[in-house]
Amino acid sequence: MNVREIPDGVQFQIRVLPRASRTELAGVEEGVWKMRITSPPIEGRANGEVISFLARLFNVAPSRIKIVQGEKSRIKTILVKGITSQELIEGLGKRDGREGKR
């Protein structure tokens, strides 16, 4: 998986698969995490769901997550501010965004 540490945090790419039966990470393909989401790609709902899911996954505020490239594309570059690449990898290991939120 391609993860870039930058001064603000980390950047990585995801491939979004909208209109799924549930929101979840679905493995890595060609160095990019696949993410299934239930929302359709209409009026920013899919992007909102991506940000909410990743915020739960990494246990950060949604305001610390930004789509820096690909807002209208299935492949998106995500910036998560204030975490390291190790924390990113640990968060991605949870896969469903439910751990740590009790």
C-alpha positions in Angstrom: 0.0 0.0 0.0 1.3 3.4 -0.9 1.4 5.6 2.2 3.1 9.0 2.2 4.1 10.7 5.4 3.9 14.5 5.1 4.4 17.2 7.8 0.6 17.4 8.4 0.0 13.6 8.6 -0.3 10.9 6.1 -1.7 10.5 2.6 -3.0 7.3 0.9 -5.4 6.3 -1.8 -8.6 4.4 -1.7 -10.9 3.0 -4.4 -14.6 3.7 -3.5 -17.3 1.2 -4.4 -20.6 2.9 -3.8 -24.1 1.4 -3.2 -22.7 -1.6 -1.3 -24.8 -3.6 1.3 -22.5 -2.3 4.1 -19.6 0.1 4.6 -16.3 -1.7 5.0 -12.7 -2.0 3.8 -12.5 -4.8 1.2 -8.8 -5.5 0.9 -6.0 -4.0 -1.2 -5.8 -4.2 -5.0 -2.8 -2.8 -6.8 -1.6 -0.9 -3.7 -4.9 0.8 -3.2 -7.4 0.0 -0.4 -10.9 -0.8 -1.7 -13.7 0.6 0.4 -17.3 -0.4 0.0 -19.9 2.2 1.1 -23.7 2.2 1.2 -24.2 5.7 -0.1 -24.7 6.5 -3.8 -22.3 8.9 -5.4 -24.8 11.7 -5.4 -24.5 15.3 -3.9 -21.4 14.4 -1.9 -23.1 11.7 0.2 -20.4 9.1 -0.8 -17.6 11.5 0.2 -19.3 12.2 3.5 -19.6 8.6 4.3 -16.0 8.0 3.4 -14.8 10.7 5.7 -17.1 9.5 8.6 -16.0 5.9 8.2 -12.3 6.8 8.2 -12.7 9.1 11.2 -14.2 6.2 13.2 -11.5 3.8 11.9 -8.6 6.1 12.9 -10.4 7.5 16.0 -10.0 11.1 14.9 -12.4 14.0 14.3 -13.8 14.1 10.8 -12.3 17.6 10.4 -8.9 15.9 10.4 -9.7 13.9 7.2 -9.7 15.5 3.8 -10.1 14.3 0.3 -7.2 16.0 -1.5 -7.7 14.5 -4.9 -10.5 12.7 -6.6 -13.7 14.2 -5.0 -15.7 13.1 -8.1 -13.7 10.0 -8.8 -13.8 6.5 -7.4 -10.1 6.7 -6.7 -9.4 9.2 -4.0 -6.3 10.5 -2.3 -7.0 11.0 1.4 -5.1 13.1 3.9 -5.4 12.2 7.6 -3.9 15.0 9.7 -2.0 14.3 12.9 -1.3 10.6 12.6 1.7 8.5 11.6 2.0 5.9 8.9 2.1 3.3 11.7 -1.2 4.5 13.2 -2.7 4.5 9.7 -1.7 0.9 9.2 -3.1 -0.1 12.6 -6.4 1.7 11.8 -6.7 0.0 8.4 -6.1 -3.3 10.2 -9.5 -2.8 12.0 -11.3 -2.9 8.6 -14.8 -2.2 9.9 -14.4 1.0 11.8 -16.2 -0.4 14.9 -13.2 -1.1 17.2 -12.4 1.6 19.7 -16.0 3.0 19.6 -17.9 1.5 22.4 
